[in-house]
Amino acid sequence: MKAREAKFQIGQIVRHRIYPFRGVIFDVDPEYDNTEEWWNSIPEETRPRKDQPFYHLFAENDETEYVAYVSEQNLVADESGQPVRHPQVNELFDIVEDGIYRTRERTSH
């Protein structure tokens, strides 16, 4: 099966459909690209399909910041307008405009 076009874009702020966390996308895999062990650690009743885009997020919840790997089917756009506090966001992105971070311009010397 051909990989689908990604629904979300790098820099977009999203939240998880089930679990209470949100984040900004910093990379996209056209389909699942992680270990079988990681895959099998997901409870079977919530395990997503592999033939869809998976997103790397600078994620946060009420307690902490971390990196998450999430299937497209489990993400929705975050409409809160709030910035993401993850410390690595500022390394890759500039300001938020309309819920999307702009990729930071790389300056070469």
Summary of the structure (lengths in Angstrom):
residues: 109
radius of gyration: 14.3
end to end distance: 44.0
largest distance: 51.1
contacts: 272
relative contact order: 0.26
helix: 14%
strand: 36%
